[in-house]
């Protein structure tokens, strides 16, 4: 049985169980919150709402808004993370100061910054962008600095002997040798940023998927809430499996650690 078939069958089982739970009094009240099961819409209802939202453009437009915010913040985070990571790996005094500070900042959930973001930037696009950037920057910094530090000195010395230095050395030796760590950092940073943008939009965004989640909660439309959750999960899965995981495997094959 192929991996794809296993996954399809697993999803079918989940949907079937979901439908049974939503349509029957499967769990007695003392085992399950009595108000929960009746309020869970069945699979056909949720998927009907999802398809209708895609056709009318409501969900597609919200997805576009969220991805736009996400990609812009993610690109900024990559630039900042690679820059900070290189400086931390290159200079001991920066590692002792900024490196230590970044480790502390990484432990702070990005959404905790939201009150400060509102004070600094107001409630809107810039605040969400700030939260997304914060969510990805520190993870990117830690992973890239680890990659830069682990570049074999033999590579650097050989390149310098051949006349490489400065930007040429970074582009042609240090960055390629650090790619496994950098791609791992991209994968984790995307996951953190994706969660951050949803949380930020739930609290103060407009027009995105998080905003639609908030609308669904406000009007008690659980079918809309679950439909948006499916979209969020599908996009996250596609990015992880079809983009970052493929990049990791490609680099691993190139470096001879995977066949």
C-alpha positions in Angstrom: 0.0 0.0 0.0 1.4 3.4 -1.0 1.9 6.3 1.4 -0.7 8.4 -0.5 -3.3 5.6 -0.3 -2.7 5.1 3.4 -3.2 8.9 3.9 -6.4 8.9 1.9 -7.9 6.0 3.8 -6.9 7.5 7.1 -8.7 10.8 6.2 -11.8 8.8 5.1 -11.8 7.0 8.5 -11.6 10.3 10.3 -14.4 11.9 8.2 -16.6 8.8 8.8 -16.0 8.9 12.6 -16.7 12.6 12.5 -20.0 12.1 10.8 -21.0 9.3 13.2 -20.2 11.4 16.2 -22.1 14.4 14.8 -25.2 12.5 13.9 -25.6 10.1 16.8 -25.7 10.2 20.6 -22.6 8.1 20.7 -21.2 9.4 24.0 -23.3 9.7 27.1 -23.4 13.1 28.8 -21.2 12.1 31.7 -18.4 11.1 29.3 -18.7 14.0 26.9 -19.8 17.7 27.3 -23.5 17.5 26.4 -23.4 20.8 24.5 -20.5 19.9 22.3 -21.7 17.0 20.1 -25.0 18.6 19.0 -23.1 21.7 17.9 -20.6 19.8 15.7 -21.8 20.0 12.1 -21.3 16.9 10.0 -18.8 16.4 7.2 -21.2 17.2 4.3 -22.3 20.4 5.9 -18.8 21.6 6.5 -17.5 20.6 3.1 -20.6 22.2 1.5 -19.7 25.5 3.3 -16.1 25.1 2.2 -17.1 24.5 -1.5 -19.6 27.4 -1.4 -16.9 29.7 0.1 -14.5 28.7 -2.6 -17.0 29.3 -5.4 -18.2 32.7 -4.1 -14.6 33.7 -3.5 -15.1 34.4 0.2 -12.5 31.8 1.3 -10.2 32.4 -1.7 -10.0 36.1 -1.0 -9.4 35.5 2.6 -6.7 33.0 1.8 -5.0 35.4 -0.6 -5.0 38.2 2.1 -3.5 35.8 4.7 -0.9 34.4 2.4 0.1 37.9 1.3 0.7 39.0 4.9 2.4 35.7 5.6 4.8 35.7 2.7 5.9 39.3 3.2 6.6 38.7 6.9 8.3 35.5 6.2 10.7 37.1 3.6 11.6 39.8 6.1 12.2 37.1 8.7 14.5 35.2 6.4 16.6 38.2 5.6 16.8 39.2 9.3 17.4 35.6 10.4 20.2 35.0 7.9 21.8 38.3 8.7 21.7 37.8 12.5 22.8 34.2 12.1 25.8 35.1 10.1 26.9 37.9 12.5 26.4 35.6 15.5 28.6 32.9 13.9 31.2 35.3 12.7 31.8 37.5 15.8 32.2 36.0 19.3 31.1 39.2 21.0 27.9 39.2 19.0 27.3 35.6 19.9 27.8 36.3 23.6 25.3 39.2 23.4 22.8 39.0 20.6 23.0 35.2 20.4 22.1 35.0 24.1 19.3 37.5 23.6 17.9 35.6 20.6 17.7 32.4 22.6 15.7 34.2 25.2 13.4 35.8 22.7 12.8 32.4 20.9 11.1 31.1 24.0 8.5 33.9 24.0 5.3 33.0 21.9 4.9 35.5 19.1 1.3 36.4 20.0 2.6 37.7 23.3 4.0 40.7 21.3 0.5 41.6 20.1 -0.3 44.2 22.8 3.0 45.9 22.2 2.4 45.8 18.4 -1.0 47.5 18.8 0.6 50.3 20.9 3.5 50.7 18.5 1.7 50.3 15.1 -2.0 50.4 15.8 -4.5 47.7 15.0 -4.0 46.7 11.4 -1.7 45.3 8.7 1.6 46.5 10.2 0.8 44.9 13.6 0.1 41.6 11.9 3.2 41.8 9.8 5.2 42.5 12.9 3.8 39.4 14.7 4.5 37.2 11.7 8.1 38.5 11.4 8.7 38.0 15.1 7.3 34.5 14.9 9.8 33.4 12.3 12.9 35.5 12.8 14.3 34.0 16.0 14.0 30.4 14.8 15.6 31.3 11.5 18.4 33.1 13.4 19.2 30.1 15.6 19.1 27.6 12.8 21.2 29.7 10.4 23.8 30.5 13.0 24.1 26.8 13.8 24.6 26.1 10.1 27.2 28.8 9.7 29.1 27.7 12.7 29.2 24.1 11.5 30.8 24.9 8.1 34.0 22.8 8.0 37.0 25.1 8.4 38.7 23.0 5.6 36.1 24.4 3.1 36.8 28.0 4.2 40.5 27.7 4.3 40.6 26.0 0.9 38.4 28.8 -0.6 40.6 31.5 0.9 43.7 29.8 -0.5 42.1 30.0 -3.9 41.4 33.7 -3.5 37.8 33.7 -2.3 36.9 36.3 0.3 34.1 38.6 1.5 30.8 38.2 -0.3 32.2 35.7 -2.7 33.1 33.4 0.2 29.7 33.7 1.8 27.8 33.1 -1.4 29.8 30.2 -2.8 31.1 28.4 0.3 29.4 29.3 3.6 25.8 29.5 2.4 25.9 26.2 0.3 27.6 24.4 3.2 24.9 25.7 5.6 21.9 24.8 3.5 20.7 21.7 5.5 20.4 23.8 8.7 19.0 26.8 6.8 16.2 24.7 5.1 15.4 23.1 8.5 15.1 26.6 9.9 12.9 27.7 7.0 10.6 24.7 7.7 10.2 25.4 11.4 10.1 29.2 10.9 7.2 28.8 8.4 5.2 26.8 10.9 5.7 29.3 13.6 4.9 32.2 11.3 1.8 30.4 10.0 0.4 30.0 13.5 1.4 33.6 14.4 -0.6 35.1 11.4 -3.7 33.1 12.4 -3.5 34.2 16.0 -2.9 37.9 15.0 -5.8 37.9 12.5 -8.1 36.3 15.1 -7.3 39.1 17.5 -7.1 42.1 15.2 -7.0 41.3 11.5 -9.5 42.0 8.8 -10.1 40.1 5.5 -7.9 37.1 6.3 -8.6 33.5 7.3 -8.3 34.4 11.0 -10.9 37.1 10.5 -13.3 34.6 8.9 -12.7 32.3 11.9 -13.6 35.1 14.2 -16.7 35.9 12.1 -17.8 32.2 12.3 -17.3 32.2 16.1 -19.3 35.4 16.4 -22.3 34.1 14.5 -22.0 30.6 15.9 -21.4 29.2 12.5 -19.4 26.1 13.4 -19.5 24.8 9.8 -17.6 28.0 8.7 -15.1 27.6 11.5 -14.4 24.0 10.7 -14.2 24.8 6.9 -11.6 27.5 7.6 -9.7 25.1 9.9 -9.5 22.6 7.0 -8.1 25.3 4.7 -5.5 26.3 7.2 -4.5 22.6 7.7 -4.3 21.9 4.0 -2.2 24.9 3.2 0.2 24.1 6.1 0.5 20.5 5.0 1.1 21.5 1.4 3.9 23.9 2.3 5.5 21.4 4.7 5.4 18.3 2.5 5.6 19.8 -1.0 8.0 22.7 -0.5 10.2 22.4 2.6 10.3 18.6 2.8 11.2 18.3 -0.9 13.9 21.0 -0.4 15.4 19.0 2.6 15.4 15.8 0.6 17.0 17.4 -2.4 19.8 18.9 -0.3 20.3 15.6 1.5 20.6 13.7 -1.8 23.0 16.3 -3.1 25.2 15.9 0.1 25.0 12.1 -0.1 23.1 11.6 3.2 20.0 10.3 1.4 19.6 8.0 -1.6 
